[in-house]
Amino acid sequence: MSIVRKILYSIIRFFAKIIFTIFYRDHGAFHRENFPKDDGTPILFIAAPHGNFLMDAITIFVACPRNMYFLSAKANFNYPIFGTIITILGCIPVTRPQDAERINGDGLVKVIDEGKKVTGEGLGKVLQVGDTLYVEFERPNDNEMLKEASGTVEEIINDDLVRIKEPGMKWLTKGRRKGKFRRLVEYGNVFIRVERGNTMKTLEGLNFIPKSVTQSVSRSWDRLSSSPGKLPFPINDDQPDEIVVCPQNPEATERTPLLNASESSSYHKTQSSSRPTSTYKPNFPSVPDIPTTYSYIHMPPHSEVYSAVYNHFSKSQCVAIFPEGTSHDNEHMLSLKYGCAVMSLGYLASKEPDAFGKERKLKIVPCGLNFFNRHRFRSRVFVDVGQPIEIEQRLVDLYRSGGEGKRQACQELLKTIQTSLTELTVNAPDYNTLLFFKTASRLYRENLPSELSFSKKLALLRKIAKKYTANTPPTDEARKLKYEVVMYIQKLRSHRLSPPHMSTTPVSLFLYLPLLVILFILTMPGLILFSPIGLIAKYVGKKQGENAMLYDDNSLAITRWPGRDVIATWKMMSGLVLFITFDIIYSIIMVHFIKKCNLYEFHGRKDIFILGFCIFAFFWTVIAYATILLWERLCWVGKRTWVGVWSLFNPRERKSLTSWRNELTIRVCRWVDNGE
């Protein structure tokens, strides 16, 4: 890393820490001693779960004391400002399947053998193993949209036939507009680019094209893939091929039907919490075996990415990767991709020395990301750094042997990484189970004589999660306890109450009501000035979260519901842009006011600029941050005040909930301590 890049890197890191401190109420890194010292050994940082998009990278970037290079999607480098920043940081571009160029195929193809095979003239010569193949159909009575099915090529059987990987060609949930499709029609040395919707009459009207050409084009129109096949049946666009509905919390399920805002709210209200999770598969018709047009995506080779990573390792530098491959909205880690294992073993398997002429070495450092209410502003995040993983020479030799030995070495290393990350994170199969873990941890701590540090709280949370998931399925005692705890939380939420504030009594109102009024008065001026930023950022985050579910307009991103993995990122970016805009406007107004009222004697434009910059960089920044802190405290006091008011008018229900909580506390403590 050059001197200039090091300086820029430090500047970006400084501002990232400021933004990070403002966005998160509490953050930190546990077991920082596990960060290896800079002894010339390259480091591969592996972070999971990747549940908060760009905020995950910022978290590792801020927490790690070493300079590192992230792997980033190649499409991210095209953004004007963000692309410049990640280029300065030296991020390594990775071409994802959705970023690759989609190529329109010439000729017609036919899906056969119940979607397991696709045939077409010269199809095997065009496609490669691993390519994504799309077939396109016109829907009945629809002149605007095309319906598509896709599959991954598993084998090239011959020049005209390919085999599709299981489960075969599957319908995509979204259609594509016909106007986006063009075909190249060829006759001899003449190439004609035809957009769908054009007719032979249109072509014949082009005077510079010989009539013999248009006649030949007419005869070979079907062979040259000019028109998609017509579907004999309609297909619904609104649902994926498999749907899992959890009535207690539909927005947190793995796969959920797409609902608009009104349907979603009514759907949530009408669900009964006592009904079990249900699974069903819509009866979608199979892809028909009629001739139709196609397109495909060539999977880019990973050799360039691996080569760039090896180059950094050879220079004793640090590389960071999220091995799940994509951000997601699950409450647990996804399966890890083989890339991190191939990077590690592939580098060590080379018998060439590193850039300094020394024997190649490498350490893998697992980093567990623990977000609490990850999509919310002023939430919490902690990085737990695990023990560095030393790769056994046995695995390196096994990788060098190639074939099955190479696969086995990657599997063993990947399993070791997965185990390490699991020990550093909290994993739950669904939202209700995670809610049970958190509430049980809080109830258990109420029985302790003193408050735990946050690292010990996190350790207790993992202990409860590990105990619950130790048995598959969980024991009857654990399932009954989970049901009772979740029902208790839902009962509190029905009254807009939360467990942390249930200790408030009506007597406490004598303290909280005056404090609420004072905080409201202090917060109001800053709230008037800066509340539009929060409201707009919240709206942008919500809309981008909805868009993330159908990010490629073709398939339902089943790991993103309701898109909470991108909400925090968009809140941060939009809030930052809006704050800078508001800050500039308010600074100009304030300087103009000072000048007009002669509150300060200016001696030229230099004085105006210096004063304006000080107001911009310090005054409004302090006011905005103070407003955030006051608003945060106002919300806390407001919640406790509400509990006191509610308890004053509902004494019997308050007594019932307190008894229920005490009973659950005893049961949770007994269950957690059982077997110790």
C-alpha positions as CSV (number, residue, x, y, z in Angstrom):
1,M,0.0,0.0,0.0
2,S,1.5,3.3,-1.1
3,I,1.9,6.3,1.3
4,V,-0.9,8.3,-0.4
5,R,-3.3,5.3,-0.2
6,K,-2.3,4.7,3.5
7,I,-3.2,8.4,4.2
8,L,-6.5,8.1,2.4
9,Y,-7.2,4.8,4.1
10,S,-6.7,6.4,7.5
11,I,-8.9,9.4,6.6
12,I,-11.7,7.1,5.5
13,R,-11.4,4.9,8.6
14,F,-11.5,8.0,10.8
15,F,-14.7,9.3,9.3
16,A,-16.1,5.7,9.2
17,K,-15.6,5.5,13.0
18,I,-17.4,8.8,13.5
19,I,-20.4,7.6,11.4
20,F,-20.3,4.3,13.1
21,T,-20.4,5.9,16.6
22,I,-23.3,8.0,15.6
23,F,-25.4,5.3,14.0
24,Y,-24.9,2.7,16.8
25,R,-25.7,3.3,20.4
26,D,-23.3,0.7,21.6
27,H,-20.6,-1.2,19.7
28,G,-17.3,-2.9,20.3
29,A,-15.1,-6.0,19.8
30,F,-14.7,-8.8,22.3
31,H,-11.5,-10.8,22.6
32,R,-9.4,-8.3,20.6
33,E,-6.3,-10.1,21.8
34,N,-7.2,-12.7,19.1
35,F,-6.3,-10.2,16.4
36,P,-2.9,-11.5,15.3
37,K,0.1,-9.1,15.6
38,D,1.7,-7.9,12.4
39,D,4.5,-10.5,12.2
40,G,4.5,-10.8,8.4
41,T,1.9,-13.6,8.3
42,P,-1.0,-12.8,5.9
43,I,-4.5,-13.0,7.4
44,L,-7.8,-14.1,6.0
45,F,-10.6,-12.5,8.1
46,I,-13.9,-14.5,7.8
47,A,-17.0,-12.7,9.1
48,A,-20.5,-14.0,9.5
49,P,-23.4,-13.9,9.5
50,H,-23.7,-11.4,6.6
51,G,-27.0,-10.0,7.8
52,N,-26.5,-6.2,7.5
53,F,-25.1,-5.6,4.0
54,L,-22.6,-2.7,3.9
55,M,-22.8,-2.2,7.7
56,D,-21.1,-5.6,8.2
57,A,-18.1,-4.4,6.2
58,I,-18.0,-1.1,8.1
59,T,-18.2,-3.1,11.4
60,I,-15.1,-5.2,10.6
61,F,-13.4,-2.2,9.0
62,V,-13.8,-0.1,12.2
63,A,-13.1,-3.0,14.7
64,C,-10.0,-4.5,13.2
65,P,-6.7,-2.7,13.9
66,R,-5.1,-4.1,10.7
67,N,-5.4,-2.6,7.2
68,M,-7.4,-5.1,5.1
69,Y,-8.8,-5.6,1.6
70,F,-12.4,-6.6,1.2
71,L,-13.9,-8.7,-1.6
72,S,-16.7,-6.6,-3.1
73,A,-19.2,-7.2,-5.9
74,K,-17.9,-5.8,-9.2
75,A,-21.1,-3.9,-9.7
76,N,-20.4,-1.8,-6.6
77,F,-17.4,-0.2,-8.3
78,N,-19.7,1.5,-10.8
79,Y,-21.4,3.7,-8.2
80,P,-20.0,7.3,-8.4
81,I,-18.9,7.9,-4.8
82,F,-19.0,4.5,-3.2
83,G,-17.0,3.0,-6.1
84,T,-14.3,5.6,-5.6
85,I,-14.1,4.9,-1.9
86,I,-13.8,1.1,-2.3
87,T,-11.2,1.6,-5.0
88,I,-9.1,3.7,-2.7
89,L,-9.5,1.0,0.0
90,G,-8.1,-1.5,-2.5
91,C,-11.2,-3.8,-2.5
92,I,-11.0,-6.8,-4.8
93,P,-13.8,-6.9,-7.4
94,V,-15.8,-10.1,-7.7
95,T,-18.1,-10.8,-10.6
96,R,-21.3,-12.4,-9.3
97,P,-23.8,-14.4,-11.5
98,Q,-26.3,-11.5,-11.3
99,D,-23.6,-9.1,-12.4
100,A,-22.6,-11.0,-15.6
101,E,-23.9,-9.9,-19.0
102,R,-27.0,-11.7,-20.2
103,I,-26.6,-12.9,-23.8
104,N,-29.5,-13.4,-26.2
105,G,-29.2,-16.7,-28.1
106,D,-29.9,-17.3,-31.8
107,G,-32.4,-19.9,-32.8
108,L,-35.1,-21.8,-31.0
109,V,-34.9,-24.3,-28.2
110,K,-37.3,-26.8,-26.6
111,V,-37.5,-27.9,-23.0
112,I,-37.9,-31.7,-22.8
113,D,-37.9,-34.5,-20.2
114,E,-40.0,-32.6,-17.7
115,G,-37.5,-29.7,-17.6
116,K,-34.4,-31.8,-17.2
117,K,-33.1,-31.3,-20.7
118,V,-33.1,-28.5,-23.3
119,T,-32.5,-29.1,-27.0
120,G,-31.8,-26.7,-29.8
121,E,-29.6,-26.4,-32.9
122,G,-26.0,-25.7,-31.9
123,L,-27.1,-25.1,-28.2
124,G,-24.3,-27.4,-26.9
125,K,-21.7,-25.4,-28.8
126,V,-22.9,-22.1,-27.3
127,L,-23.4,-23.1,-23.6
128,Q,-20.9,-24.2,-21.0
129,V,-21.3,-26.2,-17.8
130,G,-22.4,-23.9,-15.0
131,D,-24.1,-21.4,-17.3
132,T,-27.6,-20.1,-16.4
133,L,-30.1,-20.8,-19.2
134,Y,-33.3,-18.8,-19.6
135,V,-36.2,-19.7,-21.9
136,E,-38.8,-17.1,-22.7
137,F,-42.5,-17.4,-23.5
138,E,-45.4,-15.1,-24.4
139,R,-48.2,-15.4,-22.0
140,P,-51.8,-15.8,-23.1
141,N,-53.5,-12.4,-23.8
142,D,-50.5,-10.4,-22.8
143,N,-48.7,-8.3,-25.4
144,E,-46.4,-6.6,-22.9
145,M,-44.7,-9.2,-20.8
146,L,-42.7,-12.4,-21.3
147,K,-42.7,-15.3,-18.8
148,E,-39.4,-16.9,-18.2
149,A,-38.0,-20.2,-16.7
150,S,-34.4,-20.8,-15.8
151,G,-32.0,-23.5,-14.9
152,T,-28.2,-24.2,-14.5
153,V,-26.4,-26.3,-17.2
154,E,-25.0,-29.5,-15.6
155,E,-23.8,-31.3,-18.7
156,I,-23.3,-30.8,-22.4
157,I,-24.7,-34.0,-23.9
158,N,-24.0,-33.2,-27.5
159,D,-23.9,-30.2,-29.9
160,D,-27.7,-29.9,-29.7
161,L,-28.6,-31.1,-26.2
162,V,-27.8,-30.0,-22.6
163,R,-28.8,-31.4,-19.3
164,I,-30.1,-29.1,-16.6
165,K,-29.2,-29.4,-12.9
166,E,-31.9,-30.6,-10.5
167,P,-34.7,-29.6,-10.1
168,G,-34.6,-28.7,-13.8
169,M,-36.1,-25.6,-15.5
170,K,-38.1,-23.6,-13.0
171,W,-40.5,-20.7,-13.5
172,L,-39.3,-17.3,-12.4
173,T,-41.7,-15.2,-10.4
174,K,-41.4,-12.0,-12.4
175,G,-41.8,-11.4,-16.1
176,R,-39.8,-9.2,-18.4
177,R,-40.9,-6.6,-20.9
178,K,-40.8,-7.7,-24.5
179,G,-39.2,-4.4,-25.6
180,K,-36.0,-5.4,-23.8
181,F,-35.4,-8.3,-26.1
182,R,-33.6,-8.0,-29.5
183,R,-32.4,-10.7,-31.8
184,L,-29.7,-10.7,-34.5
185,V,-31.0,-12.1,-37.7
186,E,-28.3,-13.3,-40.2
187,Y,-28.4,-13.9,-43.9
188,G,-25.1,-14.5,-45.6
189,N,-22.9,-11.6,-44.7
190,V,-25.9,-9.4,-43.7
191,F,-26.8,-9.0,-40.1
192,I,-30.2,-7.4,-39.1
193,R,-30.9,-6.5,-35.5
194,V,-34.6,-7.0,-35.0
195,E,-36.6,-5.8,-31.9
196,R,-39.5,-7.9,-30.9
197,G,-42.8,-6.4,-32.2
198,N,-41.3,-5.6,-35.6
199,T,-43.0,-7.5,-38.5
200,M,-41.8,-8.6,-41.9
201,K,-43.7,-5.7,-43.4
202,T,-41.5,-3.4,-41.4
203,L,-38.4,-5.1,-42.7
204,E,-39.6,-5.0,-46.3
205,G,-40.2,-1.3,-45.9
206,L,-36.4,-0.8,-45.5
207,N,-35.5,0.1,-49.1
208,F,-31.8,-0.5,-48.7
209,I,-32.3,-4.2,-47.8
210,P,-32.7,-6.4,-50.9
211,K,-36.0,-8.2,-51.3
212,S,-34.2,-11.5,-51.6
213,V,-32.8,-11.0,-48.1
214,T,-36.2,-10.2,-46.5
215,Q,-37.7,-13.3,-48.2
216,S,-34.9,-15.5,-46.9
217,V,-35.3,-13.9,-43.4
218,S,-39.1,-14.7,-43.6
219,R,-38.4,-18.3,-44.5
220,S,-35.9,-18.7,-41.6
221,W,-37.7,-16.5,-39.1
222,D,-38.4,-19.3,-36.6
223,R,-35.0,-20.9,-36.9
224,L,-33.4,-17.5,-36.2
225,S,-35.2,-17.1,-32.9
226,S,-37.3,-14.1,-33.9
227,S,-40.4,-15.0,-31.8
228,P,-40.9,-16.7,-28.4
229,G,-43.3,-19.5,-27.9
230,K,-46.9,-18.9,-26.8
231,L,-47.9,-20.3,-23.4
232,P,-51.1,-22.4,-23.5
233,F,-51.8,-21.6,-19.8
234,P,-51.5,-18.6,-17.4
235,I,-48.9,-18.5,-14.6
236,N,-49.2,-16.5,-11.4
237,D,-46.4,-14.0,-10.8
238,D,-47.1,-13.4,-7.2
239,Q,-45.7,-16.4,-5.4
240,P,-42.5,-18.5,-5.3
241,D,-42.4,-22.3,-5.9
242,E,-42.5,-23.1,-2.2
243,I,-44.0,-21.0,0.6
244,V,-43.6,-21.4,4.4
245,V,-45.9,-19.3,6.4
246,C,-45.4,-18.7,10.1
247,P,-48.6,-17.0,11.4
248,Q,-46.9,-15.7,14.5
249,N,-44.4,-13.6,12.5
250,P,-44.9,-13.8,8.7
251,E,-42.3,-11.2,8.0
252,A,-39.5,-13.3,9.5
253,T,-40.1,-16.6,7.6
254,E,-37.7,-18.1,5.1
255,R,-40.2,-17.9,2.2
256,T,-43.3,-15.7,2.4
257,P,-45.8,-14.7,-0.3
258,L,-45.3,-11.2,-1.6
259,L,-48.0,-8.9,-0.2
260,N,-48.6,-5.2,-0.7
261,A,-48.7,-2.9,2.3
262,S,-52.5,-3.2,2.9
263,E,-52.6,-6.9,2.4
264,S,-49.6,-7.4,4.6
265,S,-51.0,-5.5,7.5
266,S,-54.4,-7.2,7.4
267,Y,-52.7,-10.5,6.9
268,H,-50.6,-10.0,10.1
269,K,-53.7,-9.0,12.1
270,T,-55.8,-12.0,11.1
271,Q,-53.2,-14.7,11.9
272,S,-53.7,-16.8,15.0
273,S,-50.6,-17.3,17.1
274,S,-51.7,-20.8,18.1
275,R,-51.6,-22.1,14.5
276,P,-48.5,-24.0,13.6
277,T,-46.1,-23.2,10.7
278,S,-47.5,-24.5,7.5
279,T,-45.8,-25.4,4.2
280,Y,-47.5,-25.8,0.8
281,K,-46.4,-25.8,-2.8
282,P,-48.5,-24.1,-5.5
283,N,-49.4,-26.4,-8.4
284,F,-47.4,-24.6,-11.1
285,P,-47.5,-26.3,-14.5
286,S,-44.2,-27.6,-15.9
287,V,-42.3,-25.8,-18.6
288,P,-44.0,-26.7,-21.9
289,D,-42.0,-28.4,-24.7
290,I,-42.7,-25.8,-27.4
291,P,-40.1,-24.1,-29.5
292,T,-39.1,-20.7,-28.0
293,T,-36.4,-18.1,-27.7
294,Y,-33.6,-18.3,-25.0
295,S,-30.8,-16.3,-23.4
296,Y,-28.0,-17.3,-21.1
297,I,-25.3,-16.1,-18.7
298,H,-21.7,-17.3,-18.8
299,M,-20.4,-17.9,-15.3
300,P,-17.2,-15.9,-15.0
301,P,-14.1,-17.8,-14.0
302,H,-12.9,-17.2,-10.4
303,S,-9.2,-17.5,-11.3
304,E,-8.8,-13.7,-11.5
305,V,-10.3,-13.2,-8.0
306,Y,-8.1,-16.0,-6.5
307,S,-5.0,-14.5,-8.3
308,A,-5.7,-11.1,-6.7
309,V,-6.2,-12.6,-3.3
310,Y,-3.0,-14.7,-3.6
311,N,-1.1,-11.6,-4.6
312,H,-2.2,-9.8,-1.4
313,F,-1.4,-12.9,0.7
314,S,2.1,-13.0,-0.9
315,K,2.7,-9.4,0.3
316,S,1.7,-10.4,3.9
317,Q,-1.5,-8.4,3.7
318,C,-5.0,-9.0,5.2
319,V,-8.1,-9.9,3.2
320,A,-11.7,-9.9,4.5
321,I,-14.5,-12.0,3.1
322,F,-18.1,-12.9,4.0
323,P,-18.2,-16.6,3.1
324,E,-22.0,-16.8,2.9
325,G,-21.7,-15.0,-0.4
326,T,-24.6,-12.7,0.0
327,S,-26.3,-10.7,2.7
328,H,-29.5,-12.2,4.0
329,D,-32.4,-11.6,6.4
330,N,-32.2,-14.9,8.4
331,E,-31.7,-15.3,12.1
332,H,-28.9,-17.8,11.4
333,M,-25.9,-18.3,9.2
334,L,-26.3,-19.6,5.7
335,S,-24.2,-22.4,4.4
336,L,-20.6,-21.2,3.7
337,K,-19.3,-21.1,0.1
338,Y,-16.2,-23.0,-0.8
339,G,-14.4,-19.9,-2.0
340,C,-12.8,-19.2,1.4
341,A,-11.4,-22.7,1.7
342,V,-10.1,-22.7,-1.9
343,M,-8.4,-19.3,-1.3
344,S,-6.7,-20.6,1.8
345,L,-5.6,-24.0,0.6
346,G,-4.9,-22.8,-2.9
347,Y,-2.4,-20.2,-1.7
348,L,-0.6,-22.6,0.7
349,A,-0.6,-25.5,-1.9
350,S,1.7,-23.4,-4.2
351,K,5.3,-24.4,-3.6
352,E,6.5,-21.0,-4.7
353,P,7.8,-18.6,-2.0
354,D,5.9,-15.4,-1.2
355,A,6.9,-11.9,-2.4
356,F,9.7,-11.7,0.2
357,G,11.2,-15.1,-0.7
358,K,9.8,-16.8,2.4
359,E,7.8,-20.0,2.9
360,R,4.1,-19.3,2.4
361,K,2.0,-19.0,5.7
362,L,-1.6,-18.0,6.4
363,K,-3.8,-17.6,9.4
364,I,-7.6,-17.6,9.3
365,V,-9.4,-15.3,11.9
366,P,-13.1,-15.9,12.3
367,C,-15.2,-12.9,13.3
368,G,-18.7,-13.3,14.6
369,L,-21.1,-10.4,14.0
370,N,-23.7,-9.9,16.6
371,F,-26.3,-7.3,15.8
372,F,-29.3,-6.4,18.0
373,N,-32.2,-4.9,16.0
374,R,-29.9,-4.7,13.1
375,H,-32.2,-2.6,10.9
376,R,-32.7,0.1,13.5
377,F,-30.9,3.4,14.1
378,R,-29.1,3.5,17.4
379,S,-29.0,-0.2,17.8
380,R,-26.1,-2.4,19.1
381,V,-23.4,-4.4,17.3
382,F,-20.5,-6.4,18.7
383,V,-17.7,-8.3,16.9
384,D,-16.5,-11.4,18.7
385,V,-13.0,-12.4,17.5
386,G,-12.2,-16.1,17.6
387,Q,-9.0,-17.9,17.9
388,P,-6.9,-17.9,14.7
389,I,-7.2,-21.1,12.7
390,E,-3.9,-22.7,11.7
391,I,-4.3,-24.8,8.6
392,E,-2.9,-28.3,9.0
393,Q,-0.2,-29.4,6.5
394,R,-2.2,-32.6,6.0
395,L,-5.0,-30.6,4.4
396,V,-2.6,-28.7,2.2
397,D,-1.1,-32.0,0.9
398,L,-4.6,-33.4,0.4
399,Y,-5.5,-30.3,-1.6
400,R,-2.4,-30.8,-3.8
401,S,-3.4,-34.3,-4.7
402,G,-6.4,-32.9,-6.6
403,G,-9.7,-34.6,-7.5
404,E,-11.5,-36.1,-4.5
405,G,-8.6,-35.3,-2.1
406,K,-9.0,-31.6,-3.1
407,R,-12.7,-31.7,-2.4
408,Q,-12.2,-33.5,0.9
409,A,-9.6,-30.9,2.1
410,C,-12.0,-28.0,1.3
411,Q,-14.8,-29.7,3.1
412,E,-12.8,-30.3,6.2
413,L,-11.5,-26.8,6.4
414,L,-14.9,-25.3,5.6
415,K,-16.4,-27.4,8.5
416,T,-13.7,-26.1,10.9
417,I,-14.5,-22.5,9.8
418,Q,-18.3,-23.1,10.2
419,T,-17.8,-24.5,13.7
420,S,-15.7,-21.5,14.8
421,L,-18.2,-19.0,13.5
422,T,-21.1,-20.9,15.1
423,E,-19.3,-20.6,18.5
424,L,-19.0,-16.8,18.0
425,T,-22.6,-16.0,16.9
426,V,-26.2,-16.6,18.0
427,N,-28.1,-18.7,15.5
428,A,-31.8,-19.3,15.6
429,P,-34.0,-21.2,13.1
430,D,-36.6,-18.4,13.1
431,Y,-37.6,-15.1,14.6
432,N,-39.7,-16.5,17.5
433,T,-36.9,-18.8,18.6
434,L,-34.5,-15.8,18.6
435,L,-37.1,-13.8,20.6
436,F,-37.2,-16.7,23.1
437,F,-33.4,-16.7,23.5
438,K,-33.3,-13.0,24.2
439,T,-36.2,-12.9,26.6
440,A,-35.0,-16.0,28.4
441,S,-31.6,-14.4,28.8
442,R,-33.2,-11.2,30.3
443,L,-35.4,-13.3,32.7
444,Y,-32.4,-15.3,33.8
445,R,-30.4,-12.1,34.5
446,E,-33.1,-10.7,36.7
447,N,-32.3,-13.5,39.2
448,L,-28.6,-12.5,39.4
449,P,-27.3,-10.4,42.2
450,S,-25.4,-8.0,39.9
451,E,-25.5,-6.7,36.4
452,L,-23.5,-8.6,33.8
453,S,-21.1,-7.0,31.3
454,F,-22.2,-7.1,27.7
455,S,-19.7,-9.8,26.8
456,K,-21.1,-12.0,29.6
457,K,-24.6,-11.2,28.5
458,L,-23.7,-12.3,25.0
459,A,-22.1,-15.5,26.4
460,L,-25.3,-16.2,28.3
461,L,-27.4,-15.7,25.2
462,R,-25.2,-18.2,23.3
463,K,-25.4,-20.7,26.1
464,I,-29.2,-20.6,26.0
465,A,-29.2,-20.9,22.2
466,K,-26.8,-23.8,22.3
467,K,-28.8,-25.6,25.0
468,Y,-32.1,-25.2,23.0
469,T,-30.6,-26.4,19.7
470,A,-28.6,-29.2,21.3
471,N,-31.5,-31.6,20.6
472,T,-33.2,-31.9,17.3
473,P,-36.1,-31.5,17.7
474,P,-35.9,-29.6,21.0
475,T,-37.1,-31.3,24.2
476,D,-40.7,-31.0,25.3
477,E,-39.7,-28.9,28.2
478,A,-37.8,-26.4,26.0
479,R,-40.6,-26.2,23.4
480,K,-43.2,-25.6,26.2
481,L,-41.0,-23.0,27.8
482,K,-40.5,-21.3,24.4
483,Y,-44.2,-21.2,23.8
484,E,-44.9,-19.6,27.2
485,V,-42.2,-17.0,26.9
486,V,-43.2,-16.0,23.3
487,M,-46.9,-15.8,24.5
488,Y,-45.7,-13.6,27.4
489,I,-43.9,-11.2,25.0
490,Q,-46.8,-11.1,22.6
491,K,-49.1,-10.2,25.5
492,L,-46.8,-7.3,26.5
493,R,-46.7,-6.1,22.9
494,S,-50.4,-6.1,22.7
495,H,-50.4,-3.4,25.4
496,R,-47.4,-1.7,23.9
497,L,-45.2,-2.7,26.8
498,S,-41.6,-4.1,26.8
499,P,-39.8,-6.3,29.3
500,P,-37.0,-3.8,30.2
501,H,-39.5,-1.3,31.5
502,M,-41.9,-3.6,33.4
503,S,-40.2,-2.7,36.8
504,T,-41.8,0.8,36.6
505,T,-44.6,1.4,39.1
506,P,-47.3,4.1,39.2
507,V,-45.4,5.8,42.0
508,S,-42.5,6.3,39.6
509,L,-44.6,8.7,37.6
510,F,-43.7,11.4,40.1
511,L,-40.2,11.2,38.7
512,Y,-40.8,10.3,35.1
513,L,-43.5,12.8,34.2
514,P,-41.5,16.0,35.0
515,L,-38.4,14.4,33.4
516,L,-40.4,13.7,30.3
517,V,-41.6,17.3,30.0
518,I,-38.0,18.7,30.5
519,L,-36.6,16.3,27.9
520,F,-39.3,17.1,25.5
521,I,-38.6,20.9,25.8
522,L,-34.9,20.4,25.3
523,T,-35.3,18.0,22.4
524,M,-37.9,20.0,20.5
525,P,-35.7,22.6,18.8
526,G,-33.2,20.0,17.4
527,L,-36.2,17.8,16.5
528,I,-37.8,20.5,14.4
529,L,-34.5,21.1,12.5
530,F,-33.4,17.5,11.9
531,S,-36.5,15.3,12.1
532,P,-37.0,15.4,8.3
533,I,-33.7,13.6,8.0
534,G,-34.8,10.8,10.2
535,L,-38.2,10.5,8.5
536,I,-36.8,10.5,5.0
537,A,-34.0,8.1,5.9
538,K,-36.5,5.7,7.5
539,Y,-38.7,5.8,4.3
540,V,-35.8,5.2,2.0
541,G,-34.6,2.3,4.1
542,K,-38.1,0.7,4.1
543,K,-38.4,1.1,0.3
544,Q,-35.0,-0.3,-0.4
545,G,-35.7,-3.2,1.9
546,E,-38.8,-4.0,-0.2
547,N,-36.8,-3.6,-3.4
548,A,-34.1,-6.0,-2.1
549,M,-36.5,-8.9,-2.1
550,L,-36.7,-8.7,-5.9
551,Y,-33.3,-7.3,-6.6
552,D,-32.9,-8.8,-10.0
553,D,-36.6,-8.5,-11.1
554,N,-36.6,-12.1,-12.0
555,S,-36.5,-14.3,-8.9
556,L,-37.7,-14.0,-5.3
557,A,-34.7,-13.5,-3.0
558,I,-36.0,-16.0,-0.4
559,T,-33.3,-15.0,2.1
560,R,-34.5,-11.4,2.1
561,W,-37.8,-11.0,3.8
562,P,-38.6,-8.2,4.6
563,G,-35.2,-7.0,3.4
564,R,-33.9,-5.9,6.8
565,D,-30.4,-6.7,5.8
566,V,-30.2,-3.6,3.6
567,I,-32.4,-1.2,5.6
568,A,-29.6,0.0,8.0
569,T,-27.2,0.6,5.1
570,W,-29.7,2.8,3.2
571,K,-30.6,4.6,6.4
572,M,-27.0,5.4,7.0
573,M,-26.2,6.5,3.5
574,S,-29.4,8.6,2.9
575,G,-29.1,10.1,6.4
576,L,-25.5,11.1,5.8
577,V,-26.3,12.8,2.5
578,L,-29.3,14.5,4.0
579,F,-27.4,15.7,7.1
580,I,-24.6,17.2,4.9
581,T,-27.3,19.0,2.8
582,F,-29.2,20.3,5.8
583,D,-25.9,21.3,7.5
584,I,-24.8,23.3,4.5
585,I,-28.1,25.1,4.3
586,Y,-28.3,25.9,8.0
587,S,-24.7,27.1,8.0
588,I,-25.3,29.5,5.1
589,I,-28.4,30.8,6.8
590,M,-26.5,31.3,10.1
591,V,-23.6,33.1,8.5
592,H,-25.9,35.4,6.6
593,F,-27.8,36.1,9.8
594,I,-24.6,36.9,11.7
595,K,-23.4,39.2,8.9
596,K,-26.7,41.0,8.6
597,C,-27.1,41.6,12.3
598,N,-23.4,42.6,12.7
599,L,-22.8,40.1,15.4
600,Y,-19.3,39.5,14.1
601,E,-16.9,41.8,12.2
602,F,-15.7,40.1,9.0
603,H,-12.5,41.1,7.2
604,G,-13.0,39.6,3.8
605,R,-14.2,36.4,2.4
606,K,-11.6,34.3,4.2
607,D,-13.2,35.1,7.6
608,I,-16.7,34.2,6.2
609,F,-15.4,30.9,4.9
610,I,-13.6,30.0,8.2
611,L,-16.6,30.9,10.3
612,G,-18.9,29.0,7.9
613,F,-16.7,25.9,8.0
614,C,-16.6,26.0,11.8
615,I,-20.4,26.3,12.0
616,F,-20.7,23.5,9.5
617,A,-18.2,21.1,11.0
618,F,-18.8,21.6,14.7
619,F,-21.8,23.7,15.7
620,W,-24.6,21.9,13.7
621,T,-22.8,18.5,14.2
622,V,-22.9,18.9,17.9
623,I,-26.5,20.1,17.9
624,A,-27.6,17.1,15.8
625,Y,-25.7,14.6,17.9
626,A,-27.1,16.2,21.1
627,T,-30.6,16.0,19.6
628,I,-30.1,12.2,19.0
629,L,-28.9,11.6,22.5
630,L,-31.8,13.6,24.0
631,W,-34.4,11.9,21.7
632,E,-33.0,8.6,22.8
633,R,-33.4,9.4,26.4
634,L,-36.8,10.9,25.8
635,C,-38.0,7.7,24.2
636,W,-36.6,5.7,27.2
637,V,-38.4,7.9,29.7
638,G,-41.5,7.9,27.6
639,K,-41.7,4.1,27.6
640,R,-41.3,3.9,31.3
641,T,-43.9,6.7,31.7
642,W,-46.3,4.7,29.6
643,V,-45.8,1.6,31.7
644,G,-46.6,3.6,34.8
645,V,-49.7,5.1,33.3
646,W,-50.9,1.7,32.0
647,S,-50.3,0.1,35.4
648,L,-52.2,2.9,37.1
649,F,-55.4,2.1,35.1
650,N,-54.8,-1.7,34.8
651,P,-53.7,-2.9,38.3
652,R,-55.1,-6.4,38.0
653,E,-53.6,-7.1,34.6
654,R,-50.3,-5.6,35.9
655,K,-50.4,-8.0,38.8
656,S,-51.2,-10.9,36.5
657,L,-48.3,-10.1,34.2
658,T,-45.9,-9.7,37.1
659,S,-46.9,-13.1,38.5
660,W,-46.5,-14.6,35.0
661,R,-43.0,-13.1,34.7
662,N,-41.9,-14.4,38.1
663,E,-43.1,-17.9,37.2
664,L,-41.3,-17.8,33.9
665,T,-38.1,-16.5,35.6
666,I,-38.1,-19.5,37.9
667,R,-38.7,-21.9,35.0
668,V,-36.0,-20.3,32.8
669,C,-33.4,-20.4,35.6
670,R,-34.2,-24.0,36.3
671,W,-34.0,-25.0,32.6
672,V,-30.8,-23.1,32.0
673,D,-29.0,-24.4,35.1
674,N,-30.3,-28.0,34.6
675,G,-27.4,-30.3,33.8
676,E,-24.8,-27.8,34.9
